[in-house]
Amino acid sequence: MTNTPPVCNYEGSDYQTSFWDKGGREYEDRTEAIALKRLLPQRGRLLLELGAGAGRNTPRYVGFNRIVLLDYSRTQLEQAQQRLGASDKYVFVAADVYRLPFVDGLFDAATMIRVLHHMADAPKALGQVKNVLGANGVFILEFANKLNLKAILRYWLGKQQWNPFTREPVEFVKLNFDFHPKAIRQWLTGLGFSIEKTLTLSHFRMGLLKRIIPTGILVFFDSILQWTGAFIQVTPSVFVKANLVGRDAIPPYGQDGIPLYGQDGILSYFKCPDCGRHPLSDKSEYLECGNCKKRWGVKDGIYDFRESL
């Protein structure tokens, strides 16, 4: 196995219930829904949802024929299965973002919402996304903003040591990172992405405001202010829409004339995350790599590429 940065694992977590359902996050959830509607293509063939968790955002990708939900936590994917129900529209994959088990150029679009802030090596993770997107693929990225107004004020008042104006990420809690907007733009453009839109969210993410002002009012004004992201980004959360323009179209056939995707169904999506071999052999309870002989588990509708059997 190739050495990769540490992973923030939500295995066994009740994150969906404790943080979203009962955590007073309706305001944040509704503003994210508005941002996704504004940024996502109206339709597409295949979308990769990176860090899908329990599938909170998955129903919002209605224009896509099929959605691949990827998360490192198997229990989060099991919760997503319960939420979404049985459907050929959804494919569930347990895998490391740093070692994506998909053939190059597979996806029309990808989303990474509330995930990059767990990436100790964000450029490496973004590079993996680039590899699996097709030519002109759309990437919707949300990142936690280091240059937020609260951090700026705390720094000026001497209540915070780290400088929000510098470009390096800040790890404020173990495996929780904030990023400078200019660093994000630099990384994306360096990979061949063209940034099409930038929206700012959570302008009113304050406990007091959320307690005294009706959620609908906060959401309404936040939705108006989202467009200011084109000029300034000082909110806790920033959404970016980027198009992959720096690559040629991927030929539809791989080695030995085998279809890279589509004609062989879901199995043809995958490559070995260790050696990169495609295709993998279907052995019912696992997928086997013909090159390195690694075996990757398949159980209860979840393809598991975290560790070989």
C-alpha positions as CSV (number, residue, x, y, z in Angstrom):
1,M,0.0,0.0,0.0
2,T,1.3,3.5,-0.9
3,N,1.8,5.7,2.1
4,T,-0.9,8.4,2.4
5,P,-1.7,11.1,4.8
6,P,-3.9,10.3,7.9
7,V,-7.6,9.9,7.4
8,C,-10.4,11.3,9.6
9,N,-12.6,8.3,10.1
10,Y,-16.2,8.7,11.0
11,E,-16.7,4.9,11.6
12,G,-19.4,4.3,14.1
13,S,-20.2,8.1,14.4
14,D,-23.8,9.5,14.8
15,Y,-22.6,12.6,13.0
16,Q,-25.8,12.9,10.8
17,T,-28.1,12.7,13.8
18,S,-26.0,14.7,16.4
19,F,-24.6,17.4,14.1
20,W,-27.3,17.8,11.5
21,D,-30.6,16.4,12.6
22,K,-30.4,17.6,16.3
23,G,-27.5,20.0,16.2
24,G,-29.4,23.2,15.2
25,R,-27.8,23.2,11.7
26,E,-31.0,23.8,9.6
27,Y,-29.7,27.2,8.5
28,E,-26.4,25.8,7.2
29,D,-28.1,22.9,5.5
30,R,-30.6,25.1,3.7
31,T,-28.0,27.6,2.5
32,E,-25.9,24.7,1.2
33,A,-28.9,23.4,-0.7
34,I,-29.3,26.8,-2.4
35,A,-25.6,26.9,-3.3
36,L,-25.6,23.4,-4.8
37,K,-28.7,24.3,-6.9
38,R,-26.9,27.4,-8.2
39,L,-23.7,25.6,-9.1
40,L,-24.5,22.1,-10.2
41,P,-25.2,21.2,-13.9
42,Q,-28.9,20.6,-14.5
43,R,-28.1,17.1,-15.8
44,G,-25.3,14.6,-16.2
45,R,-24.4,10.9,-16.6
46,L,-22.3,10.1,-13.5
47,L,-21.4,12.1,-10.4
48,L,-18.9,11.3,-7.6
49,E,-19.9,12.5,-4.2
50,L,-16.7,12.6,-2.1
51,G,-17.3,12.3,1.6
52,A,-20.9,11.5,1.1
53,G,-21.4,10.5,4.7
54,A,-25.0,9.5,5.4
55,G,-26.2,10.9,2.1
56,R,-27.5,14.3,3.4
57,N,-26.8,16.0,0.1
58,T,-27.3,13.1,-2.3
59,P,-31.0,13.7,-3.1
60,R,-30.0,17.2,-4.3
61,Y,-28.1,15.7,-7.3
62,V,-31.4,14.9,-9.1
63,G,-30.1,15.7,-12.6
64,F,-27.6,12.9,-12.7
65,N,-28.4,9.4,-13.9
66,R,-26.1,7.7,-11.4
67,I,-24.3,8.9,-8.2
68,V,-21.3,7.2,-6.6
69,L,-21.2,7.8,-2.9
70,L,-17.7,7.6,-1.5
71,D,-16.8,7.7,2.2
72,Y,-14.1,6.2,4.3
73,S,-16.6,5.1,6.9
74,R,-18.6,2.0,6.1
75,T,-21.1,2.8,8.8
76,Q,-21.8,6.2,7.2
77,L,-22.5,4.5,3.9
78,E,-24.8,2.0,5.6
79,Q,-26.8,5.0,7.0
80,A,-26.9,6.4,3.5
81,Q,-28.3,3.2,2.2
82,Q,-31.0,3.3,4.8
83,R,-31.8,7.0,3.9
84,L,-31.8,6.5,0.1
85,G,-33.3,3.1,-0.2
86,A,-32.5,0.4,-2.8
87,S,-31.9,1.9,-6.2
88,D,-29.6,1.3,-9.2
89,K,-29.1,5.1,-9.1
90,Y,-26.7,4.8,-6.2
91,V,-23.3,3.1,-5.9
92,F,-21.7,2.9,-2.5
93,V,-17.9,2.8,-2.2
94,A,-15.7,2.8,1.0
95,A,-12.3,4.2,0.0
96,D,-9.6,6.7,0.8
97,V,-9.8,10.0,-1.1
98,Y,-6.0,9.9,-1.5
99,R,-6.3,6.5,-3.3
100,L,-9.4,6.7,-5.4
101,P,-10.3,3.3,-7.0
102,F,-11.7,4.7,-10.3
103,V,-10.5,4.7,-13.9
104,D,-9.3,8.1,-15.2
105,G,-11.8,10.4,-16.7
106,L,-14.8,8.5,-15.4
107,F,-17.0,11.2,-14.0
108,D,-18.9,14.1,-15.5
109,A,-18.9,15.9,-12.1
110,A,-17.8,15.6,-8.5
111,T,-18.7,17.3,-5.3
112,M,-16.6,17.6,-2.1
113,I,-18.7,19.3,0.6
114,R,-17.4,19.6,4.2
115,V,-14.6,17.2,3.4
116,L,-11.5,19.1,2.4
117,H,-11.2,20.5,6.0
118,H,-10.1,17.0,7.0
119,M,-7.4,16.8,4.4
120,A,-3.8,17.1,5.7
121,D,-2.6,17.1,2.1
122,A,-5.3,19.0,0.3
123,P,-3.4,19.4,-3.0
124,K,-2.9,15.6,-3.2
125,A,-6.6,15.0,-2.6
126,L,-7.6,17.6,-5.3
127,G,-5.2,15.9,-7.7
128,Q,-7.1,12.6,-7.2
129,V,-10.3,14.4,-8.1
130,K,-8.7,15.8,-11.2
131,N,-7.7,12.3,-12.3
132,V,-11.2,10.8,-12.2
133,L,-12.9,13.7,-13.9
134,G,-13.5,13.8,-17.6
135,A,-12.7,16.6,-19.9
136,N,-14.7,19.7,-19.0
137,G,-15.8,17.9,-15.8
138,V,-17.5,20.0,-13.1
139,F,-16.1,20.1,-9.6
140,I,-18.1,21.6,-6.8
141,L,-15.8,22.2,-3.8
142,E,-16.6,23.6,-0.3
143,F,-13.8,24.6,2.0
144,A,-13.5,26.0,5.5
145,N,-12.2,29.6,5.1
146,K,-9.2,30.6,7.1
147,L,-9.8,34.2,6.1
148,N,-13.2,34.5,7.9
149,L,-14.2,37.7,9.6
150,K,-14.2,36.1,13.1
151,A,-10.6,34.9,12.7
152,I,-9.5,38.3,11.4
153,L,-11.0,40.1,14.4
154,R,-9.6,37.6,16.9
155,Y,-6.1,38.0,15.3
156,W,-6.3,41.8,15.4
157,L,-7.4,41.7,19.1
158,G,-4.5,39.4,20.0
159,K,-6.8,36.5,21.0
160,Q,-5.5,34.2,18.2
161,Q,-1.9,33.4,17.4
162,W,-2.2,32.2,13.8
163,N,-2.4,34.7,11.0
164,P,-5.6,34.4,8.8
165,F,-3.9,36.4,6.0
166,T,-1.1,33.9,5.2
167,R,-1.8,31.2,2.7
168,E,-0.7,28.1,4.5
169,P,-3.5,25.9,6.0
170,V,-4.1,26.1,9.8
171,E,-4.9,23.0,11.8
172,F,-7.1,24.3,14.6
173,V,-8.1,20.8,15.8
174,K,-6.4,17.5,14.9
175,L,-7.3,16.8,11.2
176,N,-9.4,19.9,11.0
177,F,-8.0,22.5,8.6
178,D,-9.0,26.0,7.4
179,F,-7.7,27.2,4.0
180,H,-7.0,30.5,2.5
181,P,-9.1,31.2,-0.6
182,K,-6.0,32.2,-2.6
183,A,-4.3,28.9,-1.8
184,I,-7.4,27.0,-3.0
185,R,-7.5,29.0,-6.3
186,Q,-3.8,28.4,-6.8
187,W,-4.1,24.6,-6.3
188,L,-7.1,24.3,-8.5
189,T,-5.7,26.4,-11.4
190,G,-2.4,24.5,-11.1
191,L,-4.2,21.3,-11.7
192,G,-5.9,22.6,-14.9
193,F,-9.2,23.8,-13.4
194,S,-10.9,27.0,-14.4
195,I,-12.9,28.6,-11.6
196,E,-16.3,29.6,-12.9
197,K,-18.1,30.8,-9.7
198,T,-17.4,31.4,-6.1
199,L,-20.2,31.7,-3.5
200,T,-19.8,32.6,0.2
201,L,-22.1,30.9,2.8
202,S,-22.9,31.1,6.5
203,H,-22.8,34.9,6.7
204,F,-24.9,34.6,9.9
205,R,-23.4,31.5,11.6
206,M,-23.7,32.8,15.1
207,G,-25.6,31.0,17.8
208,L,-27.3,34.2,19.1
209,L,-28.6,35.2,15.6
210,K,-29.9,31.6,15.0
211,R,-31.7,31.7,18.3
212,I,-33.4,35.1,17.9
213,I,-34.0,35.3,14.1
214,P,-36.3,32.9,12.2
215,T,-34.3,30.5,10.1
216,G,-36.1,31.4,6.9
217,I,-35.1,35.0,7.3
218,L,-31.4,34.1,7.8
219,V,-31.5,31.8,4.8
220,F,-33.1,34.5,2.6
221,F,-30.5,37.1,3.3
222,D,-27.7,34.6,3.1
223,S,-28.9,33.5,-0.3
224,I,-28.6,37.1,-1.5
225,L,-25.2,37.6,0.0
226,Q,-23.8,34.3,-1.5
227,W,-23.1,36.2,-4.7
228,T,-20.6,38.5,-3.0
229,G,-18.2,35.6,-3.1
230,A,-17.2,36.7,-6.6
231,F,-15.6,39.7,-5.0
232,I,-14.7,38.9,-1.3
233,Q,-14.5,35.8,0.8
234,V,-14.7,36.4,4.6
235,T,-17.3,33.9,5.6
236,P,-16.6,30.5,7.4
237,S,-17.7,28.5,4.3
238,V,-16.9,29.0,0.6
239,F,-18.2,27.1,-2.4
240,V,-16.3,27.0,-5.7
241,K,-17.5,25.7,-9.1
242,A,-14.5,24.7,-11.2
243,N,-14.3,23.1,-14.7
244,L,-11.5,20.8,-15.7
245,V,-10.2,22.4,-18.9
246,G,-6.6,21.2,-18.9
247,R,-7.0,17.7,-20.2
248,D,-8.0,15.9,-23.3
249,A,-11.0,13.6,-23.6
250,I,-10.3,10.1,-22.2
251,P,-10.7,7.4,-24.9
252,P,-13.7,5.1,-24.1
253,Y,-11.5,2.0,-24.3
254,G,-8.6,1.0,-22.1
255,Q,-6.1,-1.8,-22.3
256,D,-6.9,-4.8,-24.5
257,G,-9.9,-2.9,-25.9
258,I,-12.0,-3.4,-22.7
259,P,-14.5,-0.6,-22.1
260,L,-13.5,1.8,-19.4
261,Y,-17.1,2.3,-18.3
262,G,-20.7,1.9,-19.3
263,Q,-20.8,-1.3,-21.3
264,D,-19.6,-3.5,-18.5
265,G,-21.7,-1.8,-15.9
266,I,-20.5,-0.7,-12.4
267,L,-17.5,-3.2,-12.4
268,S,-15.9,-1.2,-15.2
269,Y,-15.7,1.9,-13.1
270,F,-13.0,0.4,-10.8
271,K,-9.3,0.1,-10.9
272,C,-7.0,-1.3,-8.2
273,P,-6.1,1.6,-5.9
274,D,-2.7,0.0,-5.2
275,C,-1.3,-0.7,-8.6
276,G,-3.8,1.0,-10.9
277,R,-4.8,-2.1,-12.9
278,H,-8.1,-2.1,-14.8
279,P,-10.3,-4.1,-15.1
280,L,-10.9,-6.0,-11.8
281,S,-12.3,-9.5,-11.8
282,D,-15.7,-10.0,-10.2
283,K,-15.5,-12.9,-7.7
284,S,-18.9,-12.2,-6.1
285,E,-17.7,-11.5,-2.6
286,Y,-14.7,-9.5,-3.7
287,L,-13.0,-7.9,-6.7
288,E,-9.6,-9.2,-7.6
289,C,-6.7,-7.4,-9.3
290,G,-5.1,-9.5,-12.1
291,N,-1.8,-7.7,-11.7
292,C,-1.0,-7.5,-7.9
293,K,-3.6,-10.1,-6.9
294,K,-5.1,-7.8,-4.2
295,R,-8.7,-8.6,-3.3
296,W,-11.2,-5.8,-2.4
297,G,-14.3,-6.7,-0.5
298,V,-17.9,-6.4,-1.7
299,K,-20.5,-6.8,1.0
300,D,-24.1,-5.7,1.4
301,G,-23.9,-3.5,-1.6
302,I,-20.7,-1.6,-0.5
303,Y,-17.5,-1.9,-2.5
304,D,-14.6,-1.7,0.1
305,F,-11.3,-0.4,-1.2
306,R,-9.8,0.8,2.1
307,E,-7.7,-2.3,2.8
308,S,-7.3,-5.5,0.8
309,L,-8.6,-8.8,2.1
